[in-house]
Structure formats: C-alpha cells, structure tokens
Amino acid sequence: MRDKIRRSRLYMPGNNPYLSQNAFLFGADCIILDLEDSVPPTEKFASRILVRNILKNVNFGETEKAVRINPLSSPFG
C-alpha cells in the first residue's frame, strides 16, 4: 500500500448526519467523523450509531474516512 499525502482534513461532528452527507463536496483529502470534543456527553451513544450508519451508507468517493474517538482511558472510550 502506498503512502497517501493528506493536504487537508475536514472534521465533522458525529452527531450531525446532515453535515456528513455532502462532506465530500468540500474536496478534503480526509473526512474525520468526530465523536470526541464536538459531541456532548449525553449524545455519545447515539452518535456512535449515527457514525456507523454514515460509514456504511454514505459514498465519500475517493476521500479517506476516519473516526476520532475519546481516549480509551476516559468513561467514553
């Protein structure tokens, strides 16, 4: 596998599926669905399900996808 240069990353809050649907239009090299700072503690569980469904159902084209999670040592890790 060849290394890929990532010139731009776009962080999308994991609790807002409407933003993620068209995120590929911005042309970022990597879209990061954020489950850490952008998601309030009361929405952590539901956001995990949303992110899973986004990854399964949204076509990001050639854009790389990643998920940012809470530290494993935290209550939400």
C-alpha positions as CSV (number, residue, x, y, z in Angstrom):
1,M,0.0,0.0,0.0
2,R,1.4,3.4,-1.0
3,D,1.6,6.3,1.4
4,K,-1.0,8.9,0.7
5,I,-0.3,12.6,1.2
6,R,-3.1,14.3,3.2
7,R,-3.1,18.0,2.5
8,S,-6.4,18.7,4.1
9,R,-8.6,17.2,6.8
10,L,-12.2,18.0,7.4
11,Y,-13.6,17.3,10.9
12,M,-17.4,16.7,11.0
13,P,-19.4,16.3,14.2
14,G,-20.5,12.8,14.6
15,N,-23.9,13.8,16.0
16,N,-25.0,15.7,12.8
17,P,-25.6,13.3,9.9
18,Y,-26.8,16.2,7.6
19,L,-23.4,17.7,7.5
20,S,-21.7,14.4,6.7
21,Q,-23.9,13.6,3.8
22,N,-22.3,16.1,1.5
23,A,-18.9,16.5,3.2
24,F,-17.1,15.1,0.1
25,L,-18.1,18.2,-1.8
26,F,-15.5,20.2,0.0
27,G,-12.7,18.3,-1.6
28,A,-10.8,17.4,1.6
29,D,-8.3,14.6,1.4
30,C,-9.6,13.1,4.6
31,I,-13.0,13.4,6.4
32,I,-12.9,12.7,10.1
33,L,-16.1,12.0,11.8
34,D,-15.6,13.3,15.4
35,L,-17.0,11.5,18.4
36,E,-14.8,13.3,20.9
37,D,-15.0,17.1,21.5
38,S,-17.8,18.0,19.2
39,V,-20.3,15.6,20.7
40,P,-21.9,16.4,24.1
41,P,-21.7,13.5,26.7
42,T,-25.5,13.0,26.5
43,E,-25.3,12.2,22.8
44,K,-22.2,9.9,22.7
45,F,-24.1,6.6,22.4
46,A,-26.5,7.8,19.7
47,S,-23.6,9.4,17.8
48,R,-21.7,6.1,17.6
49,I,-24.7,4.6,15.9
50,L,-25.0,7.5,13.5
51,V,-21.3,7.4,12.6
52,R,-21.6,3.6,12.0
53,N,-24.5,4.2,9.6
54,I,-22.8,7.1,7.9
55,L,-19.8,4.9,7.2
56,K,-21.9,2.1,5.8
57,N,-24.3,4.2,3.7
58,V,-22.7,7.5,2.6
59,N,-20.5,7.5,-0.5
60,F,-17.5,9.7,0.1
61,G,-15.9,8.9,-3.2
62,E,-12.1,8.8,-3.1
63,T,-12.0,10.7,0.1
64,E,-10.4,8.9,3.0
65,K,-12.6,8.4,6.1
66,A,-11.6,8.3,9.7
67,V,-13.3,8.4,13.1
68,R,-11.9,10.4,16.1
69,I,-12.8,8.7,19.4
70,N,-12.4,9.6,23.0
71,P,-9.3,8.3,24.8
72,L,-9.8,4.7,25.8
73,S,-9.0,5.7,29.4
74,S,-12.0,8.0,29.6
75,P,-15.5,7.0,30.5
76,F,-16.5,7.2,26.8
77,G,-13.5,5.3,25.4
